[in-house]
Amino acid sequence: MGAYLLEWLSLFFRWFHVIAGVAWIGASFYFVWLDLSLRKPPQWKADKGISGDLWAVHGGGFYEIAKYKLEPEEMPKTLHWFKWEAYTTWLTGAAMMSIVYYANATAYLIDPSKVPFTSIGAIATSLLFLFGSYFIYEVIVRSHLGKNAFIFSTLIFILLVIASWGSYQLFSDRASFIHIGAILGTVMVGNVFFGIMPAQRALVDCVRRGEKPGKEVAELALQAKNRSLMNNYFTLPLIFTMISNHYPMMYAHEKGWLVLVFVGVITATARHYFNQKHLGHKKPRYLVIPAILTVLLIIWMRPEPIDPAPAMPATASVTPTTTNSTPTATSATTNTDNVNNSSVSNNAATAAEAVPVSASADDAMMDVVHTRCSTCHAVQPTQQGFAAPPAGIILQTPEDLKTHKAKIVTAVKTGYMPLGNITQLTDTERQQLVAYASSL
């Protein structure tokens, strides 16, 4: 029942997380585009303190948008604050993290081959990793280094590379990507809560009191601008990490942390192209560079070709783990009593070689599947935390393996399955299972 309720909670918060994320990202993209698209206003608008304006048409109507240098002629009665899109995204994301990775830490968060955490130890390390990373960011952004956009951005990039490497030393491959996404999301919402909103409140308070914003407000505004710029470049990498659990070929790569760095550079550079384009600067190199990097990433990540299990007699089959399966084809090739009937022996040997996988190999591999895979991929999973087989895939018979062989080969070869290697599938078993499934 507990796993069943967790599934429903996961579904509930996942949808709210997506909705809130789309609203936040949409608002972020819109205001970046808006600020970069504003043009010099006519003089009569400039005399009112307007620094830029924009005319747009949408939904069958015209819109006139104006941005003031500091304050409007009078404070409007209704002022919309863009904040709950960010806060809701983080809160629902934190709920998802708790439900999926903390409630099922042994399945999703821990990789015993890296660090044999207990569930409590893994969760505590995860929280320390996330909030420790944010604390370091906050110290930097509030220091004199945070006032220089180039130095600030370069330093944060280096720290994120270190964090990407560190997450791969501590957590499962899948959880490693999610942790970097969680760091990005926490930094972004922290930028809103601790930087952008205080600067906006300070400006609004000055306007309401009829005062000119002083040096303190100006410094807050500069810090908020740098924070907003960082959010802008984090957006696309964050989206990638949010959906990365669907792409095991990325996070299960031997150098998955470096794959994540590549993707971060590619997406941030592409974002820079659009920022420049909105300013009227067409610089196609900022699209060419990501395209070249993507091709290089594809070439570097290409998997080794999979060789199907070779046709072999039963004597060369995988040694079965059970004792009730007796190879029968060997009698035809090892019968030394029929030395005078060479043609029969040759025909029997040829027939044995034509059998792609022997009955004993079937039994041996199904023992591996039942031990390592079927605890989760069964009609009624026995693995704690699973109310239903993941993705609806059931692996209990050779026919099930044949039906899902393409997914099995990919998931097992990349290391995606078993999740966090919770059932301790050995490297030898992994190679045998890939070869066996490929031959079906």
Salt bridges, closest charged atoms under 4 A:
ASP35 OD1 - LYS67 NZ 3.19
ASP53 OD2 - LYS45 NZ 2.88
GLU64 OE2 - LYS45 NZ 2.47
GLU71 OE2 - LYS212 NZ 3.26
GLU138 OE2 - ARG142 NE 2.77
GLU138 OE2 - ARG227 NH2 2.50
ASP173 OD1 - LYS114 NZ 2.60
GLU211 OE1 - ARG209 NH2 3.27
GLU429 OE1 - ARG372 NE 3.03
